[in-house]
């Protein structure tokens, strides 16, 4: 993502009232609130949430329900550092497959590009809030009325960005400057301990500024749990599949490995990995009466069926890890494979 692309502006509309957010985020917020003294039964009853846990990996909730959780938290009078502690609890692993793709990026710039591209895995209204200035990386949210109503939410949002950069770089990333549109909620030194700078309060903006050098910093994220999970599942699947014979099994293993890392497994890259030419690999596959495209499609199908049989990944994440950047394309492919959409398949399998 070139620098000039960052200067296209940022989200400047009103707070989105339509659309959804993944229920896992709301569930995590509810759990954190309960640990900080918010009465769980009252909170669940007020917002109409049936359980403190997300009902299934694909569950999403309306934005308004998520905001109502934040409203209840603010009305209940939680400790002043609630937004800070919730932001501090963020870890890259919580982003699931999106976090894995970001952790495989070369630089923070590339990782944030992945986050922007696939943010709809998390919520329906992606925000464009980053921009570059000559010496600073600026993260600025529009000064919406909700900011003064739900200040803990705003603080948590800024903490998310600082924690994200820390997780990606494994460095002590500190803000140069922070602005918040409300009074201090806790001791100002507490903000500095988390964000790296004392905020300017009662400001007209919601903003955090960081050294521009972080934008080009290399990503050195720790291995994520979802990556180990995918490696284990796919390794077991490969062992269970009938052997296709020498070169075909090698190609299939290559395809699985590339999909793991969010890369498109092309015929050319497969030939390079196997130390042969594209033409020679094509001839070998033809002799086995299969094309590379058919073998790729077959491998994607087998992986998708396996991942959908577990509740670790959402359907959107399954689409990504089997090589489809757009869910609609995956839905069409899955219906061609199985005759039903992936959600129907998953529901039937769970109830079987």
C-alpha positions as CSV (number, residue, x, y, z in Angstrom):
1,X,0.0,0.0,0.0
2,X,1.8,3.2,-1.1
3,X,1.9,6.2,1.2
4,X,-0.4,8.3,-1.1
5,X,-3.2,5.7,-0.6
6,X,-3.3,6.7,3.1
7,X,-4.2,10.3,2.2
8,X,-7.6,9.5,0.7
9,X,-9.2,10.5,4.0
10,X,-10.8,8.5,6.7
11,X,-14.3,7.5,7.8
12,X,-16.2,10.7,8.5
13,X,-19.9,9.6,8.6
14,X,-22.1,9.0,11.6
15,X,-21.8,6.0,13.8
16,X,-23.1,3.0,11.8
17,X,-26.5,1.9,13.1
18,X,-27.0,-0.9,10.5
19,X,-24.8,-3.9,10.0
20,X,-23.3,-6.4,12.3
21,X,-20.2,-7.2,14.3
22,X,-18.9,-10.7,15.1
23,X,-20.5,-11.9,18.3
24,X,-17.1,-13.0,19.6
25,X,-16.1,-9.4,20.2
26,X,-19.3,-8.6,22.0
27,X,-18.8,-11.8,24.1
28,X,-15.3,-10.8,25.0
29,X,-16.5,-7.4,26.1
30,X,-19.3,-8.9,28.2
31,X,-16.8,-11.3,29.9
32,X,-14.4,-8.4,30.6
33,X,-17.2,-6.3,32.1
34,X,-18.2,-9.2,34.4
35,X,-14.6,-9.5,35.7
36,X,-14.7,-5.8,36.5
37,X,-17.8,-5.9,38.6
38,X,-20.6,-5.4,36.2
39,X,-23.5,-7.7,37.2
40,X,-23.7,-10.3,34.4
41,X,-27.4,-11.3,34.7
42,X,-28.5,-7.6,34.7
43,X,-26.3,-6.9,31.7
44,X,-27.5,-9.9,29.7
45,X,-31.1,-9.1,30.5
46,X,-30.8,-5.4,29.6
47,X,-29.2,-6.0,26.2
48,X,-31.2,-9.1,25.3
49,X,-28.1,-11.4,25.1
50,X,-29.0,-15.0,25.8
51,X,-25.6,-16.1,27.0
52,X,-22.2,-14.6,27.9
53,X,-20.7,-16.8,25.1
54,X,-21.1,-16.4,21.4
55,X,-23.7,-19.0,20.3
56,X,-21.6,-20.3,17.4
57,X,-18.5,-19.2,15.4
58,X,-20.6,-17.6,12.7
59,X,-22.8,-15.6,15.0
60,X,-23.0,-11.8,14.5
61,X,-24.9,-9.2,16.4
62,X,-26.4,-5.9,15.3
63,X,-24.2,-2.8,16.0
64,X,-27.0,-1.4,18.2
65,X,-26.8,-4.5,20.5
66,X,-23.0,-4.1,20.8
67,X,-23.4,-0.3,21.5
68,X,-26.0,-1.2,24.2
69,X,-23.4,-3.4,26.0
70,X,-21.1,-0.4,26.1
71,X,-23.9,1.9,27.3
72,X,-24.8,-0.5,30.1
73,X,-21.1,-0.6,31.1
74,X,-20.9,3.2,31.3
75,X,-24.1,3.5,33.2
76,X,-23.0,0.9,35.7
77,X,-20.0,3.0,36.8
78,X,-17.1,0.7,36.1
79,X,-13.6,1.6,37.3
80,X,-12.1,4.5,35.4
81,X,-9.4,2.4,33.7
82,X,-12.0,0.0,32.2
83,X,-11.3,1.1,28.6
84,X,-7.6,0.8,29.2
85,X,-7.8,-2.7,30.7
86,X,-10.0,-3.9,27.9
87,X,-7.7,-2.5,25.3
88,X,-4.7,-4.0,27.1
89,X,-6.3,-7.4,26.9
90,X,-6.2,-7.4,23.1
91,X,-3.9,-9.9,21.5
92,X,-3.3,-10.6,17.8
93,X,-4.6,-14.1,18.2
94,X,-8.0,-12.7,18.9
95,X,-8.3,-11.7,15.3
96,X,-8.2,-15.4,14.2
97,X,-7.3,-15.9,10.6
98,X,-7.1,-12.2,10.0
99,X,-4.5,-12.0,12.7
100,X,-2.6,-14.9,11.1
101,X,-2.6,-13.1,7.7
102,X,-1.3,-9.9,9.4
103,X,1.4,-11.8,11.2
104,X,2.7,-13.2,7.9
105,X,3.1,-9.7,6.4
106,X,6.5,-8.3,5.9
107,X,5.9,-4.8,7.4
108,X,3.3,-3.0,9.5
109,X,2.1,-1.2,6.3
110,X,1.4,-4.6,4.7
111,X,-0.3,-5.9,7.8
112,X,-2.6,-2.9,8.1
113,X,-3.4,-3.4,4.4
114,X,-4.5,-6.9,5.2
115,X,-6.6,-5.6,8.1
116,X,-8.3,-3.1,5.9
117,X,-9.0,-5.7,3.2
118,X,-10.5,-8.3,5.4
119,X,-11.9,-6.2,8.2
120,X,-15.4,-7.4,7.3
121,X,-14.6,-10.6,9.0
122,X,-15.0,-8.6,12.2
123,X,-17.6,-5.9,11.3
124,X,-19.7,-4.7,8.4
125,X,-18.6,-1.1,8.4
126,X,-14.9,-0.9,7.9
127,X,-13.3,2.3,9.2
128,X,-10.5,4.0,7.3
129,X,-8.7,5.8,10.1
130,X,-5.0,5.7,9.3
131,X,-3.0,8.3,7.4
132,X,0.6,9.3,7.1
133,X,2.2,12.7,7.7
134,X,5.8,13.7,7.1
135,X,7.0,12.3,10.5
136,X,3.9,10.7,12.0
137,X,1.5,7.8,11.5
138,X,-1.8,9.2,12.6
139,X,-4.9,7.2,13.7
140,X,-7.8,9.5,13.9
141,X,-11.5,8.7,14.5
142,X,-14.2,11.2,13.6
143,X,-15.5,13.2,16.7
144,X,-18.9,11.5,16.7
145,X,-21.4,12.3,19.5
146,X,-21.1,8.7,20.7
147,X,-17.5,9.6,21.8
148,X,-18.7,11.7,24.7
149,X,-21.4,9.2,25.6
150,X,-19.2,6.1,25.7
151,X,-15.7,7.3,26.5
152,X,-14.4,3.9,27.7
153,X,-15.2,2.5,24.2
154,X,-13.1,5.3,22.6
155,X,-10.2,4.7,24.9
156,X,-10.3,0.9,24.2
157,X,-10.3,1.7,20.5
158,X,-7.1,3.7,20.6
159,X,-5.5,1.1,22.9
160,X,-6.4,-1.5,20.2
161,X,-4.2,0.3,17.7
162,X,-1.2,0.7,20.0
163,X,-1.5,-2.9,21.1
164,X,-1.8,-4.1,17.5
165,X,1.5,-2.4,16.6
166,X,3.1,-3.9,19.7
167,X,1.9,-7.3,18.8
168,X,3.0,-7.1,15.2
169,X,6.5,-5.7,15.9
170,X,7.1,-7.2,19.4
171,X,8.5,-3.8,20.3
172,X,7.4,-1.2,23.0
173,X,5.5,1.0,20.6
174,X,4.5,4.2,22.4
175,X,2.3,7.1,21.2
176,X,3.8,10.5,20.6
177,X,0.5,12.3,21.2
178,X,-3.1,11.3,22.2
179,X,-6.2,13.4,22.1
180,X,-9.6,12.4,23.7
181,X,-12.8,14.4,23.7
182,X,-13.8,13.8,27.3
183,X,-12.6,14.4,30.9
184,X,-10.0,12.0,32.4
185,X,-11.6,8.8,33.6
186,X,-8.7,7.8,35.7
187,X,-5.3,9.0,36.8
188,X,-3.4,10.5,33.8
189,X,-0.3,8.5,34.5
190,X,-2.4,5.4,34.0
191,X,-3.1,6.5,30.4
192,X,0.6,7.1,29.9
193,X,1.5,3.7,31.2
194,X,-0.7,2.1,28.6
195,X,-0.5,4.4,25.6
196,X,3.0,5.9,26.2
197,X,1.8,9.5,26.4
198,X,-0.6,11.5,28.6
199,X,-3.6,12.4,26.5
200,X,-4.9,15.9,25.9
201,X,-8.4,15.7,27.2
202,X,-11.6,17.6,26.2
203,X,-10.1,17.8,22.7
204,X,-12.0,18.2,19.5
205,X,-10.5,15.0,18.1
206,X,-10.0,11.3,18.8
207,X,-6.5,10.7,17.8
208,X,-3.2,8.9,18.5
209,X,0.0,9.9,16.7
210,X,3.0,7.5,16.4
211,X,6.4,7.7,14.9
212,X,6.1,7.2,11.2
213,X,9.0,4.7,11.3
214,X,6.6,2.2,12.8
215,X,4.7,2.1,9.5
216,X,7.7,0.4,7.7
217,X,8.8,-1.7,10.7
218,X,9.2,-5.4,10.0
219,X,6.5,-7.7,11.4
220,X,7.9,-10.1,14.0
221,X,4.7,-11.4,15.6
222,X,4.8,-14.5,17.8
223,X,3.2,-17.6,16.3
224,X,-0.5,-17.6,16.7
225,X,-2.7,-20.4,18.0
226,X,-4.9,-20.5,14.9
227,X,-1.8,-21.2,12.8
228,X,-0.9,-24.3,14.9
229,X,-4.5,-25.4,14.7
230,X,-4.6,-25.2,10.9
231,X,-1.3,-27.0,10.6
232,X,-2.5,-29.8,12.9
233,X,-5.9,-30.2,11.1
234,X,-4.4,-30.2,7.6
235,X,-1.6,-32.6,8.5
236,X,-4.2,-35.0,9.9
237,X,-6.3,-34.6,6.8
238,X,-3.4,-35.3,4.5
239,X,-2.6,-38.5,6.3
240,X,-6.2,-39.6,6.1
241,X,-6.6,-38.9,2.4
242,X,-6.0,-41.8,0.0
243,X,-2.5,-41.6,-1.5
244,X,-2.5,-40.3,-5.1
245,X,1.1,-41.3,-5.8
246,X,4.5,-39.5,-5.6
247,X,4.2,-36.2,-7.5
248,X,0.5,-35.7,-6.9
249,X,0.8,-36.1,-3.1
250,X,3.7,-33.6,-3.2
251,X,1.7,-31.1,-5.1
252,X,-1.3,-31.5,-2.8
253,X,1.0,-31.0,0.2
254,X,2.4,-27.8,-1.4
255,X,-1.1,-26.5,-2.0
256,X,-2.1,-27.0,1.6
257,X,1.1,-25.3,2.9
258,X,0.5,-22.2,0.6
259,X,-3.1,-21.9,1.6
260,X,-2.0,-22.0,5.3
261,X,0.0,-18.8,4.8
262,X,-2.6,-16.9,2.8
263,X,-0.8,-17.4,-0.5
264,X,-2.3,-18.5,-3.8
265,X,-0.8,-21.8,-4.8
266,X,-0.1,-21.4,-8.5
267,X,1.1,-24.0,-10.9
268,X,4.3,-22.0,-11.4
269,X,5.0,-21.7,-7.7
270,X,4.3,-25.5,-7.3
271,X,6.8,-26.4,-10.0
272,X,9.4,-24.1,-8.5
273,X,8.9,-25.7,-5.0
274,X,9.2,-29.2,-6.5
275,X,12.4,-28.2,-8.4
276,X,11.0,-28.7,-11.9
277,X,9.6,-26.7,-14.8
278,X,6.0,-25.7,-15.2
279,X,5.7,-27.7,-18.4
280,X,7.2,-30.8,-16.9
281,X,4.8,-30.6,-13.9
282,X,1.9,-30.2,-16.3
283,X,3.0,-33.3,-18.3
284,X,3.3,-35.3,-15.1
285,X,-0.2,-34.3,-14.0
286,X,-1.6,-35.0,-17.4
287,X,-0.1,-38.5,-17.3
288,X,-1.9,-39.0,-14.0
289,X,-5.1,-37.9,-15.8
290,X,-5.6,-34.8,-13.6
291,X,-5.0,-31.1,-14.1
292,X,-3.5,-28.8,-11.6
293,X,-6.8,-26.9,-11.5
294,X,-8.8,-30.0,-10.6
295,X,-6.3,-31.0,-7.9
296,X,-6.4,-27.5,-6.4
297,X,-10.2,-27.5,-6.4
298,X,-10.3,-31.0,-4.9
299,X,-7.8,-30.0,-2.1
300,X,-9.8,-26.9,-1.3
301,X,-13.0,-28.9,-1.0
302,X,-11.5,-31.4,1.3
303,X,-10.0,-28.7,3.5
304,X,-13.3,-26.8,3.6
305,X,-15.3,-29.8,4.6
306,X,-12.8,-30.5,7.4
307,X,-12.7,-27.0,8.8
308,X,-16.5,-26.6,8.7
309,X,-16.8,-29.7,10.9
310,X,-15.2,-27.8,13.7
311,X,-16.3,-24.6,15.4
312,X,-12.9,-22.9,15.6
313,X,-13.3,-20.9,12.3
314,X,-16.1,-18.8,11.0
315,X,-17.3,-19.5,7.5
316,X,-15.6,-16.3,6.3
317,X,-12.3,-17.5,7.8
318,X,-12.7,-20.9,6.2
319,X,-13.2,-19.1,2.8
320,X,-9.9,-17.3,3.4
321,X,-7.8,-20.3,4.5
322,X,-8.9,-22.4,1.5
323,X,-7.9,-19.6,-0.9
324,X,-11.0,-17.4,-1.5
325,X,-10.6,-13.8,-0.8
326,X,-14.3,-13.1,-1.4
327,X,-16.9,-15.1,0.6
328,X,-19.3,-15.0,-2.3
329,X,-16.8,-16.9,-4.5
330,X,-16.4,-19.5,-1.8
331,X,-20.2,-19.8,-1.4
332,X,-20.6,-20.5,-5.1
333,X,-17.7,-23.1,-5.1
334,X,-19.1,-24.8,-2.0
335,X,-22.6,-25.1,-3.4
336,X,-21.1,-26.6,-6.6
337,X,-19.2,-29.1,-4.4
338,X,-22.0,-30.1,-2.0
339,X,-25.2,-28.8,-3.4
340,X,-25.9,-26.5,-0.4
341,X,-24.4,-23.3,1.1
342,X,-21.6,-23.8,3.7
343,X,-23.9,-22.5,6.5
344,X,-26.5,-25.2,5.8
345,X,-23.8,-27.9,5.6
346,X,-22.3,-26.8,8.9
347,X,-25.7,-26.8,10.6
348,X,-26.6,-30.2,9.3
349,X,-23.3,-31.6,10.4
350,X,-23.6,-30.2,13.9
351,X,-27.1,-31.6,14.3
352,X,-26.3,-35.0,12.9
